[in-house]
């Protein structure tokens, strides 16, 4: 570990901060990891701090300095780090000695027109002028939880992409620092379970440390609210349209109503991710709908999505992507519905063979 600290310090702030952040994260694994691999023990951070506290070297001083910043939620470990540091006299870079003085000076939100994803970009500056940029992706299809995090040791203006000039699918606005803190905190609180292939969770303690340097009092994200009366108008227009007329009937209306509750719950915007999520859920079977109606959910969406996008002005390219996602998801959805029907054949007029 000492060799890793030495190399990280030579590489710059981000490598060192990332090393410490990963150690803190691995000492407190998420519930899914604990459930899936109960035999896997958390990283022994307390033992590591004990070793570093008893080993007076520049590398251990460096690590204790960073850990003292990233452990505010564990007052005991934080106090042990600071007690050990009180008698240390090693020469450290200015940015590290004044790590708590990091200044987050700008927050920008990049929003996609389909509304299922926001990117929050934070520009920060360490003592000595070293720039740090953090991008946090928030997935509104999954309870507005943090879905990804990326850091750069570059100025925010140098790494943040602009709005797409070709299709205008994204909008970029500056947001208040307090609101950025509230949005990201909200997203972190909901990101409890991590995909085994996800790389970002190791950054979680680092993100928490960064947003603690933003002002409090902001407003967290709240999804756009559609009144039922407005949604009913949209449904009525669809079922009266040429595309929707063949799906008339109370069962199809109920099925589409349930489909609209998926993802962002916006009746007029359908992304690839939202459709994949909507057609991966066989819980629609619990609504006591006819099998012939349930099996036609992909066909219903194929008719509805172009209608909805025409109402909201979504460009044809995004609609084509959504229709492709329906085609890709349909076989798996059909398999799940048929399997459910076989397992619950007594719920239908005749047993499904």
Phi and psi in degrees as GROMACS dihedral restraints (atoms count N, CA, C in turn):
[ dihedral_restraints ]
;  ai    aj    ak    al  type     phi  dphi    fc
    3     4     5     6     1   -62.2    20    10
    4     5     6     7     1   -40.5    20    10
    6     7     8     9     1   -63.3    20    10
    7     8     9    10     1   -39.8    20    10
    9    10    11    12     1   -63.6    20    10
   10    11    12    13     1   -40.0    20    10
   12    13    14    15     1   -64.0    20    10
   13    14    15    16     1   -43.0    20    10
   15    16    17    18     1   -62.2    20    10
   16    17    18    19     1   -44.5    20    10
   18    19    20    21     1   -66.6    20    10
   19    20    21    22     1   -41.0    20    10
   21    22    23    24     1   -64.5    20    10
   22    23    24    25     1   -40.4    20    10
   24    25    26    27     1   -64.1    20    10
   25    26    27    28     1   -37.6    20    10
   27    28    29    30     1   -70.7    20    10
   28    29    30    31     1   -27.1    20    10
   30    31    32    33     1   -81.5    20    10
   31    32    33    34     1   -21.4    20    10
   33    34    35    36     1   126.5    20    10
   34    35    36    37     1   175.6    20    10
   36    37    38    39     1   -58.4    20    10
   37    38    39    40     1   -41.6    20    10
   39    40    41    42     1   -66.2    20    10
   40    41    42    43     1   -40.4    20    10
   42    43    44    45     1   -63.1    20    10
   43    44    45    46     1   -41.0    20    10
   45    46    47    48     1   -70.1    20    10
   46    47    48    49     1   -44.5    20    10
   48    49    50    51     1   -62.5    20    10
   49    50    51    52     1   -39.6    20    10
   51    52    53    54     1   -65.9    20    10
   52    53    54    55     1   -38.5    20    10
   54    55    56    57     1   -62.3    20    10
   55    56    57    58     1   -46.7    20    10
   57    58    59    60     1   -67.6    20    10
   58    59    60    61     1   -39.5    20    10
   60    61    62    63     1   -62.8    20    10
   61    62    63    64     1   -42.0    20    10
   63    64    65    66     1   -63.5    20    10
   64    65    66    67     1   -40.2    20    10
   66    67    68    69     1   -62.7    20    10
   67    68    69    70     1   -42.7    20    10
   69    70    71    72     1   -64.8    20    10
   70    71    72    73     1   -44.3    20    10
   72    73    74    75     1   -62.3    20    10
   73    74    75    76     1   -44.6    20    10
   75    76    77    78     1   -69.7    20    10
   76    77    78    79     1   -15.8    20    10
   78    79    80    81     1   -80.3    20    10
   79    80    81    82     1   -12.3    20    10
   81    82    83    84     1  -136.6    20    10
   82    83    84    85     1    74.1    20    10
   84    85    86    87     1   -64.0    20    10
   85    86    87    88     1   156.2    20    10
   87    88    89    90     1   -73.1    20    10
   88    89    90    91     1   161.3    20    10
   90    91    92    93     1   -57.8    20    10
   91    92    93    94     1   -35.1    20    10
   93    94    95    96     1   -65.3    20    10
   94    95    96    97     1   -41.5    20    10
   96    97    98    99     1   -63.6    20    10
   97    98    99   100     1   -40.9    20    10
   99   100   101   102     1   -66.1    20    10
  100   101   102   103     1   -36.7    20    10
  102   103   104   105     1   -73.1    20    10
  103   104   105   106     1   -40.6    20    10
  105   106   107   108     1   -74.3    20    10
  106   107   108   109     1   -37.4    20    10
  108   109   110   111     1  -131.5    20    10
  109   110   111   112     1    72.1    20    10
  111   112   113   114     1   -63.4    20    10
  112   113   114   115     1   -21.7    20    10
  114   115   116   117     1   -79.7    20    10
  115   116   117   118     1   -15.4    20    10
  117   118   119   120     1   -78.2    20    10
  118   119   120   121     1   121.3    20    10
  120   121   122   123     1   -86.8    20    10
  121   122   123   124     1   144.4    20    10
  123   124   125   126     1   -62.5    20    10
  124   125   126   127     1   156.5    20    10
  126   127   128   129     1   -61.6    20    10
  127   128   129   130     1   129.5    20    10
  129   130   131   132     1   -78.2    20    10
  130   131   132   133     1    71.9    20    10
  132   133   134   135     1   -63.7    20    10
  133   134   135   136     1   -38.1    20    10
  135   136   137   138     1   -62.6    20    10
  136   137   138   139     1   -38.4    20    10
  138   139   140   141     1   -68.5    20    10
  139   140   141   142     1   -38.2    20    10
  141   142   143   144     1   -63.4    20    10
  142   143   144   145     1   -42.7    20    10
  144   145   146   147     1   -64.5    20    10
  145   146   147   148     1   -36.9    20    10
  147   148   149   150     1   -62.4    20    10
  148   149   150   151     1   -42.7    20    10
  150   151   152   153     1   -65.5    20    10
  151   152   153   154     1   -45.9    20    10
  153   154   155   156     1   -63.3    20    10
  154   155   156   157     1   -37.1    20    10
  156   157   158   159     1   -66.2    20    10
  157   158   159   160     1   -29.7    20    10
  159   160   161   162     1   -95.1    20    10
  160   161   162   163     1     4.0    20    10
  162   163   164   165     1  -123.3    20    10
  163   164   165   166     1   104.3    20    10
  165   166   167   168     1   -88.3    20    10
  166   167   168   169     1    82.8    20    10
  168   169   170   171     1  -129.0    20    10
  169   170   171   172     1   166.0    20    10
  171   172   173   174     1   -63.9    20    10
  172   173   174   175     1   -39.2    20    10
  174   175   176   177     1   -65.5    20    10
  175   176   177   178     1   -41.3    20    10
  177   178   179   180     1   -69.2    20    10
  178   179   180   181     1   -33.8    20    10
  180   181   182   183     1   -64.2    20    10
  181   182   183   184     1   -41.0    20    10
  183   184   185   186     1   -59.5    20    10
  184   185   186   187     1   -48.9    20    10
  186   187   188   189     1   -67.3    20    10
  187   188   189   190     1   -40.4    20    10
  189   190   191   192     1   -63.2    20    10
  190   191   192   193     1   -35.5    20    10
  192   193   194   195     1   -64.0    20    10
  193   194   195   196     1   -43.3    20    10
  195   196   197   198     1   -70.9    20    10
  196   197   198   199     1   -43.8    20    10
  198   199   200   201     1   -62.2    20    10
  199   200   201   202     1   -34.5    20    10
  201   202   203   204     1   -61.6    20    10
  202   203   204   205     1   -27.5    20    10
  204   205   206   207     1   -82.6    20    10
  205   206   207   208     1   -36.1    20    10
  207   208   209   210     1   -90.4    20    10
  208   209   210   211     1     4.1    20    10
  210   211   212   213     1  -117.5    20    10
  211   212   213   214     1    40.2    20    10
  213   214   215   216     1   -67.8    20    10
  214   215   216   217     1   -21.2    20    10
  216   217   218   219     1   -82.5    20    10
  217   218   219   220     1    -5.2    20    10
  219   220   221   222     1  -127.5    20    10
  220   221   222   223     1    85.8    20    10
  222   223   224   225     1   -61.6    20    10
  223   224   225   226     1   -33.5    20    10
  225   226   227   228     1   -66.0    20    10
  226   227   228   229     1   -49.4    20    10
  228   229   230   231     1   -65.9    20    10
  229   230   231   232     1   -37.9    20    10
  231   232   233   234     1   -62.7    20    10
  232   233   234   235     1   -43.2    20    10
  234   235   236   237     1   -64.0    20    10
  235   236   237   238     1   -37.3    20    10
  237   238   239   240     1   -65.2    20    10
  238   239   240   241     1   -38.7    20    10
  240   241   242   243     1   -62.1    20    10
  241   242   243   244     1   -47.1    20    10
  243   244   245   246     1   -70.1    20    10
  244   245   246   247     1   -33.3    20    10
  246   247   248   249     1   -63.3    20    10
  247   248   249   250     1   -43.5    20    10
  249   250   251   252     1   -66.3    20    10
  250   251   252   253     1   -34.5    20    10
  252   253   254   255     1   -74.1    20    10
  253   254   255   256     1   -21.8    20    10
  255   256   257   258     1   -58.9    20    10
  256   257   258   259     1   -30.5    20    10
  258   259   260   261     1  -103.6    20    10
  259   260   261   262     1     4.7    20    10
  261   262   263   264     1   -83.7    20    10
  262   263   264   265     1   144.6    20    10
  264   265   266   267     1  -128.2    20    10
  265   266   267   268     1    18.1    20    10
  267   268   269   270     1   -69.0    20    10
  268   269   270   271     1   146.8    20    10
  270   271   272   273     1   -80.1    20    10
  271   272   273   274     1   122.2    20    10
  273   274   275   276     1  -120.6    20    10
  274   275   276   277     1   154.6    20    10
  276   277   278   279     1   -58.1    20    10
  277   278   279   280     1   152.1    20    10
  279   280   281   282     1   -59.9    20    10
  280   281   282   283     1   -40.1    20    10
  282   283   284   285     1   -64.1    20    10
  283   284   285   286     1   -30.5    20    10
  285   286   287   288     1   -80.0    20    10
  286   287   288   289     1   -40.9    20    10
  288   289   290   291     1   -63.4    20    10
  289   290   291   292     1   -29.5    20    10
  291   292   293   294     1  -115.7    20    10
  292   293   294   295     1    38.7    20    10
  294   295   296   297     1   -59.6    20    10
  295   296   297   298     1   -34.1    20    10
  297   298   299   300     1   -70.5    20    10
  298   299   300   301     1   -10.3    20    10
  300   301   302   303     1   -93.7    20    10
  301   302   303   304     1    13.6    20    10
  303   304   305   306     1   -55.2    20    10
  304   305   306   307     1   140.2    20    10
  306   307   308   309     1  -116.7    20    10
  307   308   309   310     1   112.5    20    10
  309   310   311   312     1   -88.9    20    10
  310   311   312   313     1   112.8    20    10
  312   313   314   315     1  -108.2    20    10
  313   314   315   316     1   -10.3    20    10
  315   316   317   318     1  -152.9    20    10
  316   317   318   319     1   143.9    20    10
  318   319   320   321     1  -132.9    20    10
  319   320   321   322     1   132.0    20    10
  321   322   323   324     1  -131.1    20    10
  322   323   324   325     1   140.9    20    10
  324   325   326   327     1  -115.0    20    10
  325   326   327   328     1   129.2    20    10
  327   328   329   330     1  -113.4    20    10
  328   329   330   331     1   117.4    20    10
  330   331   332   333     1  -117.0    20    10
  331   332   333   334     1   135.1    20    10
  333   334   335   336     1   -86.8    20    10
  334   335   336   337     1   147.6    20    10
  336   337   338   339     1   -62.4    20    10
  337   338   339   340     1   -26.7    20    10
  339   340   341   342     1   -79.0    20    10
  340   341   342   343     1    -9.6    20    10
  342   343   344   345     1    77.2    20    10
  343   344   345   346     1     7.3    20    10
  345   346   347   348     1   -96.1    20    10
  346   347   348   349     1     0.5    20    10
  348   349   350   351     1  -152.4    20    10
  349   350   351   352     1   134.1    20    10
  351   352   353   354     1  -121.4    20    10
  352   353   354   355     1   144.0    20    10
  354   355   356   357     1  -115.0    20    10
  355   356   357   358     1   124.4    20    10
  357   358   359   360     1  -105.6    20    10
  358   359   360   361     1   121.7    20    10
  360   361   362   363     1  -109.5    20    10
  361   362   363   364     1   126.8    20    10
  363   364   365   366     1  -114.3    20    10
  364   365   366   367     1   129.0    20    10
  366   367   368   369     1  -104.5    20    10
  367   368   369   370     1   127.4    20    10
  369   370   371   372     1  -133.0    20    10
  370   371   372   373     1   162.3    20    10
  372   373   374   375     1  -138.8    20    10
  373   374   375   376     1   127.7    20    10
  375   376   377   378     1   -86.5    20    10
  376   377   378   379     1   161.9    20    10
  378   379   380   381     1   -58.0    20    10
  379   380   381   382     1   130.7    20    10
  381   382   383   384     1   102.0    20    10
  382   383   384   385     1    -9.0    20    10
  384   385   386   387     1    98.4    20    10
  385   386   387   388     1    -2.7    20    10
  387   388   389   390     1   -64.9    20    10
  388   389   390   391     1   124.7    20    10
  390   391   392   393     1   -86.3    20    10
  391   392   393   394     1   149.5    20    10
  393   394   395   396     1  -140.8    20    10
  394   395   396   397     1   129.7    20    10
  396   397   398   399     1  -122.7    20    10
  397   398   399   400     1   136.9    20    10
  399   400   401   402     1  -127.0    20    10
  400   401   402   403     1   129.4    20    10
  402   403   404   405     1  -113.5    20    10
  403   404   405   406     1   126.2    20    10
  405   406   407   408     1  -117.7    20    10
  406   407   408   409     1   118.9    20    10
  408   409   410   411     1   -92.3    20    10
  409   410   411   412     1   130.6    20    10
  411   412   413   414     1  -116.6    20    10
  412   413   414   415     1   124.6    20    10
  414   415   416   417     1   -98.9    20    10
  415   416   417   418     1   110.7    20    10
  417   418   419   420     1   -80.8    20    10
  418   419   420   421     1    -8.1    20    10
  420   421   422   423     1   -75.7    20    10
  421   422   423   424     1   -18.6    20    10
  423   424   425   426     1  -121.7    20    10
  424   425   426   427     1    60.5    20    10
  426   427   428   429     1    60.5    20    10
  427   428   429   430     1    27.8    20    10
  429   430   431   432     1    57.3    20    10
  430   431   432   433     1    41.6    20    10
  432   433   434   435     1   -91.3    20    10
  433   434   435   436     1   157.5    20    10
  435   436   437   438     1   -65.9    20    10
  436   437   438   439     1   128.6    20    10
  438   439   440   441     1  -110.7    20    10
  439   440   441   442     1   -20.0    20    10
  441   442   443   444     1  -165.2    20    10
  442   443   444   445     1   154.3    20    10
  444   445   446   447     1  -142.0    20    10
  445   446   447   448     1   136.6    20    10
  447   448   449   450     1  -136.3    20    10
  448   449   450   451     1   139.8    20    10
  450   451   452   453     1  -119.0    20    10
  451   452   453   454     1   148.8    20    10
  453   454   455   456     1  -136.6    20    10
  454   455   456   457     1   149.8    20    10
  456   457   458   459     1   -97.0    20    10
  457   458   459   460     1    56.3    20    10
  459   460   461   462     1  -138.9    20    10
  460   461   462   463     1   162.2    20    10
  462   463   464   465     1   -66.4    20    10
  463   464   465   466     1   144.7    20    10
  465   466   467   468     1   -58.0    20    10
  466   467   468   469     1   -36.0    20    10
  468   469   470   471     1   -68.0    20    10
  469   470   471   472     1   -21.5    20    10
  471   472   473   474     1   -86.6    20    10
  472   473   474   475     1   -19.5    20    10
  474   475   476   477     1  -117.5    20    10
  475   476   477   478     1   -20.1    20    10
  477   478   479   480     1   -76.8    20    10
  478   479   480   481     1   124.7    20    10
  480   481   482   483     1   -70.2    20    10
  481   482   483   484     1   150.7    20    10
  483   484   485   486     1   -83.6    20    10
  484   485   486   487     1   175.3    20    10
  486   487   488   489     1   -63.2    20    10
  487   488   489   490     1   144.3    20    10
  489   490   491   492     1   -65.6    20    10
  490   491   492   493     1   113.1    20    10
  492   493   494   495     1   -74.2    20    10
  493   494   495   496     1   -19.2    20    10
  495   496   497   498     1   -78.0    20    10
  496   497   498   499     1   -48.3    20    10
  498   499   500   501     1  -119.9    20    10
  499   500   501   502     1    -8.1    20    10
  501   502   503   504     1    64.2    20    10
  502   503   504   505     1    32.1    20    10
  504   505   506   507     1   -77.0    20    10
  505   506   507   508     1   -17.1    20    10
  507   508   509   510     1  -121.3    20    10
  508   509   510   511     1   147.8    20    10
  510   511   512   513     1  -121.7    20    10
  511   512   513   514     1   146.5    20    10
  513   514   515   516     1  -125.9    20    10
  514   515   516   517     1   127.1    20    10
  516   517   518   519     1  -138.2    20    10
  517   518   519   520     1   146.9    20    10
  519   520   521   522     1   -74.6    20    10
  520   521   522   523     1   144.5    20    10
  522   523   524   525     1  -128.8    20    10
  523   524   525   526     1   161.2    20    10
  525   526   527   528     1   -67.7    20    10
  526   527   528   529     1   149.1    20    10
  528   529   530   531     1   -62.9    20    10
  529   530   531   532     1   -35.9    20    10
  531   532   533   534     1   -66.6    20    10
  532   533   534   535     1   -41.6    20    10
  534   535   536   537     1   -65.2    20    10
  535   536   537   538     1   -39.0    20    10
  537   538   539   540     1   -60.7    20    10
  538   539   540   541     1   -42.2    20    10
  540   541   542   543     1   -60.9    20    10
  541   542   543   544     1   -45.2    20    10
  543   544   545   546     1   -64.7    20    10
  544   545   546   547     1   -41.7    20    10
  546   547   548   549     1   -62.1    20    10
  547   548   549   550     1   -49.3    20    10
  549   550   551   552     1   -69.1    20    10
  550   551   552   553     1   -40.6    20    10
  552   553   554   555     1   -59.4    20    10
  553   554   555   556     1   -44.2    20    10
  555   556   557   558     1   -58.2    20    10
  556   557   558   559     1   -44.5    20    10
  558   559   560   561     1   -68.6    20    10
  559   560   561   562     1   -35.9    20    10
  561   562   563   564     1   -68.7    20    10
  562   563   564   565     1   -37.0    20    10
  564   565   566   567     1   -65.4    20    10
  565   566   567   568     1   -26.3    20    10
  567   568   569   570     1   -93.5    20    10
  568   569   570   571     1   -13.3    20    10
  570   571   572   573     1   -88.1    20    10
  571   572   573   574     1    78.8    20    10
  573   574   575   576     1   -95.4    20    10
  574   575   576   577     1   -29.0    20    10
  576   577   578   579     1  -120.2    20    10
  577   578   579   580     1   132.0    20    10
  579   580   581   582     1  -112.7    20    10
  580   581   582   583     1   137.7    20    10
  582   583   584   585     1   -63.1    20    10
  583   584   585   586     1   142.7    20    10
  585   586   587   588     1   -64.5    20    10
  586   587   588   589     1   -18.9    20    10
  588   589   590   591     1   -95.5    20    10
  589   590   591   592     1    -3.8    20    10
  591   592   593   594     1   -73.6    20    10
  592   593   594   595     1   137.0    20    10
  594   595   596   597     1  -101.3    20    10
  595   596   597   598     1   -17.3    20    10
  597   598   599   600     1   -74.5    20    10
  598   599   600   601     1   -26.2    20    10
  600   601   602   603     1   -53.9    20    10
  601   602   603   604     1   -28.0    20    10
  603   604   605   606     1   -62.2    20    10
  604   605   606   607     1   -20.3    20    10
  606   607   608   609     1   -85.4    20    10
  607   608   609   610     1    -8.8    20    10
  609   610   611   612     1   -53.8    20    10
  610   611   612   613     1   -50.2    20    10
  612   613   614   615     1   -61.8    20    10
  613   614   615   616     1   -33.4    20    10
  615   616   617   618     1   -68.4    20    10
  616   617   618   619     1   -39.9    20    10
  618   619   620   621     1   -64.9    20    10
  619   620   621   622     1   -43.7    20    10
  621   622   623   624     1   -60.1    20    10
  622   623   624   625     1   -41.4    20    10
  624   625   626   627     1   -63.0    20    10
  625   626   627   628     1   -42.9    20    10
  627   628   629   630     1   -64.4    20    10
  628   629   630   631     1   -45.8    20    10
  630   631   632   633     1   -73.5    20    10
  631   632   633   634     1   -15.8    20    10
  633   634   635   636     1   -67.6    20    10
  634   635   636   637     1   -15.1    20    10
  636   637   638   639     1   -94.0    20    10
  637   638   639   640     1    10.8    20    10
  639   640   641   642     1  -101.4    20    10
  640   641   642   643     1   152.7    20    10
  642   643   644   645     1   -67.5    20    10
  643   644   645   646     1   150.0    20    10
  645   646   647   648     1   -85.8    20    10
  646   647   648   649     1   176.9    20    10
  648   649   650   651     1    93.4    20    10
  649   650   651   652     1     7.4    20    10
  651   652   653   654     1   -81.1    20    10
  652   653   654   655     1   174.9    20    10
  654   655   656   657     1  -104.8    20    10
  655   656   657   658     1   125.1    20    10
  657   658   659   660     1   -73.6    20    10
  658   659   660   661     1   167.5    20    10
  660   661   662   663     1   -69.5    20    10
  661   662   663   664     1   135.4    20    10
  663   664   665   666     1  -128.1    20    10
  664   665   666   667     1   128.2    20    10
  666   667   668   669     1   -63.8    20    10
  667   668   669   670     1   147.7    20    10
  669   670   671   672     1   -56.1    20    10
  670   671   672   673     1   135.3    20    10
  672   673   674   675     1  -100.9    20    10
  673   674   675   676     1   124.7    20    10
  675   676   677   678     1  -101.8    20    10
  676   677   678   679     1   123.9    20    10
  678   679   680   681     1   -68.9    20    10
  679   680   681   682     1   145.8    20    10
  681   682   683   684     1   -59.7    20    10
  682   683   684   685     1   -35.1    20    10
  684   685   686   687     1   -62.8    20    10
  685   686   687   688     1   -38.6    20    10
  687   688   689   690     1   -69.6    20    10
  688   689   690   691     1   -40.0    20    10
  690   691   692   693     1   -64.3    20    10
  691   692   693   694     1   -39.0    20    10
  693   694   695   696     1   -62.1    20    10
  694   695   696   697     1   -35.4    20    10
  696   697   698   699     1   -64.0    20    10
  697   698   699   700     1   -44.8    20    10
  699   700   701   702     1   -61.7    20    10
  700   701   702   703     1   -45.3    20    10
  702   703   704   705     1   -61.0    20    10
  703   704   705   706     1   -43.2    20    10
  705   706   707   708     1   -61.0    20    10
  706   707   708   709     1   -42.5    20    10
  708   709   710   711     1   -64.5    20    10
  709   710   711   712     1   -38.7    20    10
  711   712   713   714     1   -65.9    20    10
  712   713   714   715     1   -48.2    20    10
  714   715   716   717     1   -70.8    20    10
  715   716   717   718     1   -14.4    20    10
  717   718   719   720     1   -92.6    20    10
  718   719   720   721     1   -10.6    20    10
  720   721   722   723     1   -77.8    20    10
  721   722   723   724     1   167.0    20    10
  723   724   725   726     1   -61.2    20    10
  724   725   726   727     1   -40.6    20    10
  726   727   728   729     1   -68.7    20    10
  727   728   729   730     1   -33.5    20    10
  729   730   731   732     1   -96.7    20    10
  730   731   732   733     1   -10.0    20    10
  732   733   734   735     1   -60.9    20    10
  733   734   735   736     1   -34.3    20    10
  735   736   737   738     1   -74.3    20    10
  736   737   738   739     1    -8.3    20    10
  738   739   740   741     1  -103.6    20    10
  739   740   741   742     1    18.0    20    10
  741   742   743   744     1   -61.8    20    10
  742   743   744   745     1   148.0    20    10
  744   745   746   747     1   133.4    20    10
  745   746   747   748     1   149.1    20    10
  747   748   749   750     1   -64.3    20    10
  748   749   750   751     1   -33.0    20    10
  750   751   752   753     1   -66.7    20    10
  751   752   753   754     1   -42.5    20    10
  753   754   755   756     1   -66.8    20    10
  754   755   756   757     1   -37.0    20    10
  756   757   758   759     1   -64.0    20    10
  757   758   759   760     1   -41.3    20    10
  759   760   761   762     1   -66.5    20    10
  760   761   762   763     1   -42.3    20    10
  762   763   764   765     1   -61.4    20    10
  763   764   765   766     1   -44.9    20    10
  765   766   767   768     1   -66.1    20    10
  766   767   768   769     1   -36.4    20    10
  768   769   770   771     1   -60.7    20    10
  769   770   771   772     1   -41.4    20    10
  771   772   773   774     1   -68.2    20    10
  772   773   774   775     1   -41.0    20    10
  774   775   776   777     1   -60.7    20    10
  775   776   777   778     1   -35.3    20    10
  777   778   779   780     1   -66.3    20    10
  778   779   780   781     1   -20.7    20    10
  780   781   782   783     1   -79.7    20    10
  781   782   783   784     1    -5.4    20    10
  783   784   785   786     1   -74.7    20    10
  784   785   786   787     1   160.0    20    10
  786   787   788   789     1    53.4    20    10
  787   788   789   790     1  -123.0    20    10
  789   790   791   792     1   -78.9    20    10
  790   791   792   793     1   -12.8    20    10
  792   793   794   795     1    67.4    20    10
  793   794   795   796     1    15.5    20    10
  795   796   797   798     1   -83.9    20    10
  796   797   798   799     1   119.5    20    10
  798   799   800   801     1   -70.5    20    10
  799   800   801   802     1   -12.1    20    10
  801   802   803   804     1  -113.0    20    10
  802   803   804   805     1     3.5    20    10
  804   805   806   807     1  -136.6    20    10
  805   806   807   808     1   122.8    20    10
  807   808   809   810     1  -131.6    20    10
  808   809   810   811     1   112.8    20    10
  810   811   812   813     1   -95.4    20    10
  811   812   813   814     1   169.2    20    10
  813   814   815   816     1   -59.0    20    10
  814   815   816   817     1   -44.5    20    10
  816   817   818   819     1   -64.9    20    10
  817   818   819   820     1   -39.6    20    10
  819   820   821   822     1   -64.8    20    10
  820   821   822   823     1   -42.6    20    10
  822   823   824   825     1   -64.9    20    10
  823   824   825   826     1   -43.2    20    10
  825   826   827   828     1   -60.6    20    10
  826   827   828   829     1   -38.9    20    10
  828   829   830   831     1   -67.9    20    10
  829   830   831   832     1   -41.3    20    10
  831   832   833   834     1   -64.5    20    10
  832   833   834   835     1   -37.6    20    10
  834   835   836   837     1   -93.4    20    10
  835   836   837   838     1     7.1    20    10
  837   838   839   840     1  -100.1    20    10
  838   839   840   841     1     0.7    20    10
  840   841   842   843     1  -107.7    20    10
  841   842   843   844     1   114.1    20    10
  843   844   845   846     1   -91.2    20    10
  844   845   846   847     1    10.6    20    10
  846   847   848   849     1   -68.5    20    10
  847   848   849   850     1   -12.6    20    10
  849   850   851   852     1   -60.5    20    10
  850   851   852   853     1   -24.4    20    10
  852   853   854   855     1   -62.4    20    10
  853   854   855   856     1   -23.3    20    10
  855   856   857   858     1   -73.3    20    10
  856   857   858   859     1    -5.4    20    10
  858   859   860   861     1   -91.4    20    10
  859   860   861   862     1    10.4    20    10
  861   862   863   864     1    56.8    20    10
  862   863   864   865     1    43.1    20    10
  864   865   866   867     1   -95.0    20    10
  865   866   867   868     1   157.8    20    10
  867   868   869   870     1   -63.9    20    10
  868   869   870   871     1   145.5    20    10
  870   871   872   873     1   -59.6    20    10
  871   872   873   874     1   -40.1    20    10
  873   874   875   876     1   -64.7    20    10
  874   875   876   877     1   -25.5    20    10
  876   877   878   879     1   -78.8    20    10
  877   878   879   880     1   -47.3    20    10
  879   880   881   882     1   -58.2    20    10
  880   881   882   883     1   -42.3    20    10
  882   883   884   885     1   -67.1    20    10
  883   884   885   886     1   -20.7    20    10
  885   886   887   888     1   -93.3    20    10
  886   887   888   889     1    11.7    20    10
  888   889   890   891     1   -56.2    20    10
  889   890   891   892     1   -44.5    20    10
  891   892   893   894     1   -60.2    20    10
  892   893   894   895     1   -41.9    20    10
  894   895   896   897     1   -63.6    20    10
  895   896   897   898     1   -38.0    20    10
  897   898   899   900     1   -62.4    20    10
  898   899   900   901     1   -43.3    20    10
  900   901   902   903     1   -67.7    20    10
  901   902   903   904     1   -35.2    20    10
  903   904   905   906     1   -60.5    20    10
  904   905   906   907     1   -33.4    20    10
  906   907   908   909     1   -81.6    20    10
  907   908   909   910     1   -38.1    20    10
  909   910   911   912     1   -78.1    20    10
  910   911   912   913     1   -41.3    20    10
  912   913   914   915     1   -59.0    20    10
  913   914   915   916     1   -48.1    20    10
  915   916   917   918     1   -60.0    20    10
  916   917   918   919     1   -36.9    20    10
  918   919   920   921     1   -62.4    20    10
  919   920   921   922     1   -47.4    20    10
  921   922   923   924     1   -63.9    20    10
  922   923   924   925     1   -42.6    20    10
  924   925   926   927     1   -68.7    20    10
  925   926   927   928     1   -31.1    20    10
  927   928   929   930     1   -65.7    20    10
  928   929   930   931     1   -35.4    20    10
  930   931   932   933     1   -68.8    20    10
  931   932   933   934     1   -35.0    20    10
  933   934   935   936     1  -100.3    20    10
  934   935   936   937     1     1.3    20    10
  936   937   938   939     1    76.4    20    10
  937   938   939   940     1    23.8    20    10
  939   940   941   942     1   -74.4    20    10
  940   941   942   943     1   136.0    20    10
  942   943   944   945     1   -68.1    20    10
  943   944   945   946     1   158.3    20    10
  945   946   947   948     1   -62.2    20    10
  946   947   948   949     1   -33.7    20    10
  948   949   950   951     1   -61.8    20    10
  949   950   951   952     1   -40.8    20    10
  951   952   953   954     1   -70.4    20    10
  952   953   954   955     1   -34.8    20    10
  954   955   956   957     1   -65.3    20    10
  955   956   957   958     1   -40.5    20    10
  957   958   959   960     1   -62.1    20    10
  958   959   960   961     1   -40.1    20    10
  960   961   962   963     1   -63.0    20    10
  961   962   963   964     1   -40.0    20    10
  963   964   965   966     1   -64.8    20    10
  964   965   966   967     1   -41.7    20    10
  966   967   968   969     1   -66.2    20    10
  967   968   969   970     1   -36.5    20    10
  969   970   971   972     1   -62.9    20    10
  970   971   972   973     1   -40.3    20    10
  972   973   974   975     1   -63.4    20    10
  973   974   975   976     1   -35.8    20    10
  975   976   977   978     1   -64.4    20    10
  976   977   978   979     1   -46.2    20    10
  978   979   980   981     1   -61.0    20    10
  979   980   981   982     1   -39.0    20    10
  981   982   983   984     1   -71.7    20    10
  982   983   984   985     1   -32.1    20    10
  984   985   986   987     1   -88.5    20    10
  985   986   987   988     1   -20.5    20    10
  987   988   989   990     1   -58.6    20    10
  988   989   990   991     1   -47.5    20    10
  990   991   992   993     1   -57.6    20    10
  991   992   993   994     1   -44.4    20    10
  993   994   995   996     1   -64.5    20    10
  994   995   996   997     1   -38.7    20    10
  996   997   998   999     1   -64.1    20    10
  997   998   999  1000     1   -46.1    20    10
  999  1000  1001  1002     1   -59.1    20    10
 1000  1001  1002  1003     1   -41.0    20    10
 1002  1003  1004  1005     1   -61.8    20    10
 1003  1004  1005  1006     1   -42.4    20    10
 1005  1006  1007  1008     1   -66.5    20    10
 1006  1007  1008  1009     1   -41.8    20    10
 1008  1009  1010  1011     1   -66.3    20    10
 1009  1010  1011  1012     1   -42.8    20    10
 1011  1012  1013  1014     1   -65.6    20    10
 1012  1013  1014  1015     1   -40.9    20    10
 1014  1015  1016  1017     1   -60.7    20    10
 1015  1016  1017  1018     1   -44.1    20    10
 1017  1018  1019  1020     1   -62.0    20    10
 1018  1019  1020  1021     1   -41.2    20    10
 1020  1021  1022  1023     1   -64.7    20    10
 1021  1022  1023  1024     1   -39.6    20    10
 1023  1024  1025  1026     1   -62.6    20    10
 1024  1025  1026  1027     1   -40.2    20    10
 1026  1027  1028  1029     1   -73.5    20    10
 1027  1028  1029  1030     1   -19.4    20    10
 1029  1030  1031  1032     1  -129.0    20    10
 1030  1031  1032  1033     1    42.9    20    10
 1032  1033  1034  1035     1   -57.4    20    10
 1033  1034  1035  1036     1   -26.7    20    10
 1035  1036  1037  1038     1   -71.1    20    10
 1036  1037  1038  1039     1    -8.9    20    10
 1038  1039  1040  1041     1   -83.7    20    10
 1039  1040  1041  1042     1   -10.1    20    10
 1041  1042  1043  1044     1  -110.2    20    10
 1042  1043  1044  1045     1   168.0    20    10
 1044  1045  1046  1047     1   -61.0    20    10
 1045  1046  1047  1048     1   -34.0    20    10
 1047  1048  1049  1050     1  -140.5    20    10
 1048  1049  1050  1051     1   153.0    20    10
 1050  1051  1052  1053     1   -66.1    20    10
 1051  1052  1053  1054     1   137.0    20    10
 1053  1054  1055  1056     1   -84.3    20    10
 1054  1055  1056  1057     1   127.6    20    10
